[in-house]
Amino acid sequence: MKASNSNRADYIPPPARILEIPAECAGLRLDQALARLLPEHSRSRLAAWVKQGKVSLDDTAADARRKVWGGERVAIAAVALPEEAAQQPEDIPLTVVYEDGHVLVVNKPAGLVAHPGSGNWQGTLLNALLHHAPQLAGVPRAGIVHRLDKDTSGLLVVAKTLEAQTDLVRQLAARTVKRQYLALAHGRVARDGLVDAPIGRHPVQRTKMAVVASGRAARTHYRVLERFARATLLECALETGRTHQIRVHMAELGHPLVGDPVYGPRRRAQGVLADFPRQALHAWRLALVHPATGAEQAWEAPLPEDFAELLESLRKTAQ
């Protein structure tokens, strides 16, 4: 199915939502009152709506810092952005690991882009989710709260309601969502360890990330699972979720991931390591607190066939 033009003329936004500030919010700033009245939305989402001019107070442009005293009329036109309105459901197969009325856990295959963007406005995980669960059209980004790179396989959690999305975003910010990956790195990693190095845009190659002093804090724990002649199988656990974090940190350690076209070794790999067509990285375990029940839950996904076959080839070579 072809994606619609993001500037389509036939898009009609939904009507504004009208609220009245109650007396118990008297003396609060508008942003504080909105957070109290609309707990299903995150503060950042509400602030973005105010900044984008989607919130008015008594028919005038809203100022998030203005104090309210009760009785004011608030109108919220929380419409989707044009790009979001253009996103369409597509019948793309999904491997669903878990699903209930609040969350959906999928095992994303390598090669599938998580979210539409420049050059990928269709054929994404988001398009597949909208087909699988049409109600996700009412949740920003179709409920996607974290991402995996296109050629990284493994587990992703999706929020099916606004309340669940807000809760999961808060869990991610608090670093209570546990994500563990299996990664095959070049060379023989000597021991378990931790890479604690900030990540930001590469100062010269702007399409890459890099360890830079001005970057955001990033911590990756790694544990040696199996050593081969020219590679090491690692289990990596994220404390933070920066773009390309494991790929950047392993390259910084001197052990870039096998098959990584961006951060891989300058010298060409040999044998089966040279033939692997993508970064050897799989999100195999995901654990979090269920946003509705409060129960701790965890899921696991076996290695995809290409990764498993690569390891088996290395084991046979070692024998």
Summary of the structure (lengths in Angstrom):
residues: 319
radius of gyration: 22.5
end to end distance: 48.6
largest distance: 77.9
contacts: 967
relative contact order: 0.12
helix: 25%
strand: 27%
